[in-house]
Amino acid sequence: MPGPSCGVVALRNLPSKSWTVNQGWVLAANIAADLAAWTRLLGLHDQPDLAHAEPDTLRYRLLHLPAKLTAHARRRTLSIPDTWPWTEAFLLCWQRLTTLPLTT
């Protein structure tokens, strides 16, 4: 379950004068919390420092990836610096999430 700070940042733009805008912000906050929770559950379950990490920690360690994405000969390559401390955790999580079966 996401931590208490997860929805606070996403919902700081509330209330708006428009009901539809409010619905959109709440929906976006819920989707972000769900994605963070599922990422921790499916991709980081055995990583002691990330399995129960707050969304801010996940954002800092995994989502702010100091990498370069290049394309050559119809192939994409992600270059991650060797000195980045969370390289192995990111690659393991990425591998686990990309091998999940697709649903129809």
C-alpha positions in Angstrom: 0.0 0.0 0.0 1.4 3.4 -0.9 2.6 5.7 1.8 0.8 8.8 3.0 2.9 11.2 0.9 2.0 9.5 -2.3 -1.3 11.2 -2.9 -0.4 14.5 -1.2 1.9 15.7 -4.0 -0.5 14.6 -6.8 -3.5 16.2 -5.1 -1.9 19.6 -4.3 -3.7 21.2 -7.3 -7.1 20.5 -5.8 -9.6 21.9 -5.6 -10.2 23.3 -9.0 -13.3 25.2 -10.1 -14.1 22.4 -12.6 -15.4 19.0 -11.4 -13.9 17.3 -14.4 -10.4 18.6 -13.6 -10.8 17.4 -10.0 -11.8 14.0 -11.3 -8.8 13.9 -13.6 -6.3 14.8 -10.8 -7.8 12.2 -8.5 -7.7 9.5 -11.2 -4.1 10.3 -12.1 -3.0 10.2 -8.4 -4.7 6.8 -8.0 -3.1 5.4 -11.2 0.4 6.6 -10.0 -0.1 5.0 -6.6 -1.2 1.7 -8.2 1.8 1.7 -10.5 4.2 2.3 -7.6 2.5 -0.5 -5.6 2.5 -3.0 -8.4 6.1 -2.2 -9.3 7.2 -2.8 -5.7 5.1 -6.0 -5.5 6.1 -7.6 -8.8 9.5 -6.2 -9.6 11.2 -5.3 -6.3 9.8 -7.9 -3.8 13.2 -9.2 -2.9 15.1 -5.9 -2.8 15.3 -5.0 0.9 15.7 -1.3 0.4 13.1 -0.9 -2.3 10.4 -3.5 -1.5 8.6 -1.2 0.9 10.0 2.1 -0.4 7.9 5.3 -0.5 7.0 6.7 -4.0 9.5 9.5 -3.5 12.3 6.9 -2.9 11.3 5.0 -6.0 11.2 8.2 -8.0 14.7 9.2 -6.8 16.3 5.7 -7.2 14.6 4.2 -10.2 12.6 6.7 -12.2 15.3 9.4 -12.3 17.5 7.1 -14.4 20.8 8.8 -15.4 20.9 7.0 -18.7 21.0 7.6 -22.4 18.6 6.0 -24.9 20.0 5.6 -28.4 18.7 4.1 -31.6 20.7 2.5 -34.3 19.7 0.0 -37.0 16.1 -0.2 -35.7 17.3 -1.2 -32.2 17.1 0.9 -29.0 19.9 0.7 -26.5 19.8 2.1 -22.9 23.2 3.0 -21.6 23.4 3.2 -17.8 26.5 4.5 -16.0 28.5 1.9 -14.1 28.7 4.2 -11.1 25.0 4.5 -10.6 24.3 2.6 -7.4 20.8 1.1 -8.3 21.7 -0.3 -11.7 21.2 -3.9 -10.7 17.9 -3.2 -9.0 16.6 -1.3 -12.0 17.7 -4.0 -14.5 16.2 -6.8 -12.3 12.9 -4.9 -12.0 12.8 -4.1 -15.7 13.4 -7.8 -16.6 10.7 -9.0 -14.3 8.1 -6.5 -15.5 8.8 -7.1 -19.1 8.5 -10.9 -18.8 5.0 -10.7 -17.3 2.5 -12.3 -19.6 0.3 -9.9 -21.6 -3.4 -10.1 -21.0 -6.0 -9.6 -23.7 
